[in-house]
């Protein structure tokens, strides 16, 4: 069964709704150098993460130039996992992994299989996304799914698929790529930073069941 991560949560009601929908992981966007309606202060991330029950993974999503800053934010937020975007090299990722008592995910452009292979050796999972020039996600653009499937098959760690996913296309994406998990932010929003809870429910359901049982509005 494909896991589902709902990212960019900013409100208590949306956290609760994602948990009720059966999401496996929740992401909180903190300290990024791009303009996003989903970015929240680390103190707010800590408040929201504290609401999440056991067995649902809380994830700090951030872009940092130093591994120490990423580790400090994760400690302040009290999360289970770190998802890193941006320019940290393999050595820095390895440092974060060695000094963090939790899972480490690295976001890589789905069109860059060489980079995915480099980071796979030092992280717990690779997030294949449609990234912008700065390495940020949330572009709303889908990747080339057949090509992404080829990349995913060559990696020895779990792969999460992101980029332009919605309740209406996630089942198809899962069918093509067969990822360990899928990640959504803008694709389930009523407006920037606020989730459409029915869309979240349908996304999680369709991700878990693939083409077998697609839930429509």
N, C-alpha and C positions, 0 to 999 in steps of 0.2 A: 504494500500500500504506500502510495506516495505521500510524503509528509508535506504540510503546508505551513509557511511562515507568513504572517501578516506584519508588514513593516510600516514605520512612520506613524506610530500611534501617539496621539497627543492628549487624549481625553480618557477619563475613567470609564465612561460609558462604552467607549469603543474597545477598551481593554477587556471589559467584562463580556461584551458581545462576541469578541474574537475567541475568548475562552469558551463561551457557551457554544459557539459554532464548531468547536473541536480543533481549533488551530493547535499545531504542535509547538510553534515558537512565535514569539512576539518581539518585534524590533523597535528600538528607540534611537532616533537620529540625534546625535549630540556633536557639537563642535565641528562643523564642516565649513570649508571656505567657499561654499556655493550658496546661492539664495534658495531656500526651500521652506515652504509653509509647514513642513513636517519637523523642522529642527526645534528642539527644546533644550532648556538648560539641564545640566547634569543632575541638579537637585530635583527637577521635575521628573526626569527619567527614573531616579531612585524611588520617588513616590509611586509612580505607576508600576514599576517592577515589583514593588512590595505587595501589590494587589494580586499578583499572579500566583495561582496555586502551585503546589509541587507537581512535578512531572510535565509542566509546560515550561519550555526553555525561554529565558529572557536574554535578549541579545543587544549589546551596545553596538550601534552602527556609527562609524566615525571615519574621518580622514585626518591622518596625522603625519607629521614630518619626523617625529621621534617615537621610538617604542616606549620610552618612559612615560610620555604624555598619554599614550593609549592605555597603558597599564593603570595609571593614576585615575583616569576617567572610569575605567571598568570597576576599580575598587570603590570609587565614590558612588557609582550607580548601583552597585551590588548585584551585578548581572551574572548569568551563568556562562555566557559566551561573548566573544568579541568578533565583529565582522569589520574587517579593515578594507577601505578603499584608498586609492591614491598611490603615492610613490614609494612606500617602504619596500626595501629590497629583501632578498631572501634571508640575509643575515639578520636584519631587524625583525623579520617575521619569526625566525627561529628564536630570537631573544624573547619576544613576547610569549611564544609558546612555552619556553622553559621557565618563565616567571609568572605564569598565569594558571591558576587552578581551575581550569575550565576549557571549553572548546574554542578553537581559533579557526575562523573562516576568512578566506581572502577572496576579494572580488576581482575578477579578471575579465577583460573583454572577450566575449565568445569568439570573436574573430582573431584572437591571438593565442593559438594553441601552444606555441613555444613558451609563452609566459605561464600559461596554465600548468604545463609540465614542470616548469622550474619551481613554482611555489607549492606544488602538490606534495613534494617531499618533506615539507616542514610545517604543514597545516593539517587540521583535522578534516576540512572540507573545502572545496572550491566552489565559489558562486560564479557561474557564467552569466554575464549580463551584457546588455547593450550600453556601454559606457560612453560618456562624453570625453572631450579632450583632456579634462582634468582628472579623469578616472572616477567620476561620480556616476551613480545610477539614476533612476527616476526619469529616464529620457522618454519613456512611453513607447519606445521602438522595440519591435520584436527582433530577435536574432534569426539567422538562417538556421532553422531547426534541424534539418538533415545534417548540415555541416557541424552543428553543435553536438549532435548525437555522436558523430565520429570522434570529436574531441573528448566527450564524456567517456566513451568506451576505452580510450587510451589512458585514462587516469586511474591511479590505484587508490584514490580516496573518494568518498561520497561527493556527488555533484548536485548542487542546487541550481535550478534554472530560474532566471529572472529576465525582465525586459518586456514591457508591453503586454504582460499577461492580464487577462480578465476572466470573469466567470464564464464567458462565452467561448474563449479559445483555449483555456487551460487544459481541458480534456484532450484536445488535439495535440497540444504541445507535449503532454505527458506520453501520449501514444507514440509520438515520433522520437522524442529524446530519451524517454525512460529514465528520468533523473531520480535521485534519492528523494529530492524535495523540490518544491517550487516556492517562489518568493514574490509577494505582491505588495504594492503600496498605492500608487495612483489609480490602478485598475479597479479598486473597490472603494473609491471615494465619492462622496456626494459633492464635496468641494475641497479645496486644498487643505490638507491636514485634518479633515473630518471624514470618517468612514461612513459608507452606506451599509448598514448592518445586514440588510438582506443580501447585498452583493457579497459581503464577506461570507455569509452562510453558504451561498451558492458556490463561491470560489472553492471553499474548503471541501464541500461535497463533491464537486466535479473533479477537483485535483485527486481526491482519494480514490474515486471510482473510475476515472478515465472515461472512455467512450461508453462504458457499460450502462451508465445511468446519469445522463446529463440533466441537471436541474435547470429549468428555464424560469423566467420571471412569472 
